[in-house]
């Protein structure tokens, strides 16, 4: 239907997560209508990111530089090395950092246990996490995986591994969003909110 190069662009955009055929088509035609300089700048940014960005040698967050380099959080001496927050993906680090509530360090698993997708503990950065506990004097591990089936399975698996180590293991609370109404909450969300209740000072 379209010229070969246009169809190839649509197909490649359609391979991106969360981009369906219609969205891929819309983005492709947006790029085609844009000035050539904008398209070149986008292509250059993609190329630069693939060339310069690597995984942090310590926590597996994104880092810029040669392989084996550490990210800005790991090299920050003001961070509390006794608290380690375990997340699934680098974007989760950004979400937690935006709260301004956590001043420890992170460990990025780079996924979650999902047998359907063929992802087991061996495909995640679990061995590296265990190695960091003693080496860095970690006193608390906060399991901050997503509150879904895969995230819960990952958290339970990690908790079972960590219970034999001299470290406090906690899980983030989940429940009602701020500004939400009880009548609109589903049973699972409301149940978790009750489980995660805390005493008011």
C-alpha positions in Angstrom: 0.0 0.0 0.0 2.8 2.4 1.0 6.2 2.9 -0.6 8.6 0.3 0.7 10.6 2.7 2.9 7.5 4.1 4.5 6.1 0.7 5.2 9.5 -0.3 6.7 9.4 2.7 9.0 5.8 1.9 10.1 6.8 -1.8 10.8 9.9 -0.8 12.8 7.9 1.7 14.9 5.2 -0.9 15.4 7.8 -3.1 17.1 8.1 -0.6 20.0 6.3 -1.5 23.2 2.9 0.1 23.5 2.8 1.2 19.8 0.1 -0.5 17.8 -0.3 -0.4 14.0 -2.4 2.9 14.0 0.0 4.7 16.3 3.0 3.5 14.3 1.4 4.9 11.2 0.6 8.2 12.9 4.2 8.5 14.1 5.7 7.6 10.8 3.7 10.3 8.9 4.5 12.8 11.6 8.2 12.1 11.0 7.7 12.3 7.3 6.0 15.7 7.6 8.6 17.1 10.0 11.6 19.1 8.7 14.5 16.9 7.6 16.6 18.4 10.4 14.2 17.1 13.1 14.3 13.6 11.7 18.2 13.7 11.6 18.3 15.0 15.2 16.0 12.1 16.3 18.1 9.5 14.5 21.3 11.0 16.0 19.8 10.9 19.6 18.9 7.2 19.1 22.4 6.4 17.8 24.1 8.4 20.6 22.0 6.7 23.3 22.8 3.2 21.9 26.5 4.1 21.7 27.0 6.0 25.0 24.5 4.3 27.4 25.4 1.1 29.2 24.5 -0.6 32.5 25.9 0.5 35.8 28.5 -2.1 36.9 27.1 -2.1 40.5 23.3 -1.6 40.4 22.5 -2.2 36.7 20.7 1.2 36.3 21.5 3.1 33.1 24.9 4.8 33.1 26.8 6.8 30.5 30.3 5.9 29.6 32.4 2.8 28.9 31.3 -0.7 30.1 32.2 -1.1 33.8 31.3 2.5 34.7 29.0 3.2 37.7 25.9 5.4 37.6 25.6 8.8 39.3 23.6 7.4 42.2 26.2 4.7 43.0 29.1 7.2 42.8 27.3 9.7 45.1 29.0 9.5 48.5 25.9 11.1 50.2 23.7 8.1 49.5 23.0 5.7 52.4 24.7 2.4 51.4 22.9 0.5 54.2 19.5 0.8 52.4 19.1 -1.0 49.1 15.9 -0.5 47.1 15.3 -3.4 44.6 13.3 -2.4 41.5 12.5 -4.1 38.2 13.5 -1.5 35.6 15.6 1.7 35.4 12.4 3.8 34.9 11.4 2.6 38.4 14.5 4.3 39.9 13.3 7.6 38.3 9.8 7.2 39.7 11.2 6.7 43.3 13.8 9.5 43.0 11.0 11.9 42.1 9.4 11.3 45.5 12.5 12.6 47.3 11.8 10.1 50.1 14.6 7.6 49.5 18.3 8.4 50.0 19.7 4.9 49.7 21.0 3.0 46.8 19.3 0.9 44.2 19.5 -2.5 42.5 17.8 -3.0 39.2 16.8 -6.6 38.4 16.2 -5.7 34.7 12.8 -7.6 34.7 10.6 -9.7 36.9 9.9 -13.5 37.1 7.5 -14.4 34.4 7.4 -18.1 33.4 5.0 -17.3 30.5 7.6 -15.1 29.0 10.4 -17.5 29.8 11.9 -15.2 32.4 13.2 -17.0 35.5 15.5 -15.9 38.3 18.6 -16.8 36.2 17.6 -14.1 33.7 17.5 -11.4 36.4 20.3 -9.7 38.4 19.6 -11.9 41.5 23.2 -13.2 42.0 24.6 -9.7 41.8 22.0 -8.6 44.4 23.0 -11.3 46.9 26.7 -10.4 46.4 26.1 -6.8 47.3 24.5 -7.5 50.7 27.8 -8.4 52.6 30.1 -6.5 50.3 28.3 -3.1 50.9 27.1 -3.6 54.5 23.4 -3.5 53.5 21.1 -3.6 56.5 17.7 -3.2 54.8 16.5 -4.4 51.4 13.3 -2.8 50.2 11.5 -4.9 47.6 9.9 -2.3 45.3 8.7 -4.6 42.5 5.4 -3.8 40.8 2.2 -4.9 42.6 1.1 -7.4 40.0 1.5 -11.2 39.6 5.1 -11.0 38.2 6.2 -8.4 40.7 4.7 -10.3 43.7 6.3 -13.5 42.6 9.7 -11.8 42.3 9.3 -10.2 45.7 8.4 -13.5 47.3 11.3 -15.3 45.7 13.8 -12.6 46.8 12.4 -12.6 50.3 12.9 -16.4 50.5 16.5 -16.0 49.5 17.2 -13.0 51.8 15.6 -14.4 54.9 18.7 -16.4 55.7 20.9 -13.3 55.6 21.4 -10.8 58.4 19.3 -8.1 56.7 15.9 -6.6 57.2 13.6 -7.3 54.2 10.6 -5.0 53.6 8.1 -4.6 50.8 6.5 -1.3 49.7 2.9 -0.8 50.8 0.2 -0.8 48.1 -3.4 0.3 48.2 -5.6 3.3 47.6 -4.3 6.2 45.5 -4.4 9.7 47.1 -7.7 11.3 46.3 -9.4 8.0 45.6 -12.8 7.0 46.9 -13.4 3.7 48.8 -16.5 2.9 46.9 -14.6 2.7 43.6 -11.7 0.6 44.9 -11.6 -3.1 43.9 -11.4 -5.8 46.7 -7.8 -6.6 46.1 -6.6 -3.0 46.3 -8.7 -2.3 49.4 -7.5 -5.5 51.0 -3.9 -4.5 50.4 -4.6 -1.0 51.8 -5.8 -2.6 55.0 -2.8 -4.9 55.2 -0.4 -2.0 54.8 -2.1 0.2 57.5 0.1 2.0 59.9 -0.4 3.7 63.3 -1.0 7.4 63.3 1.3 9.3 65.7 
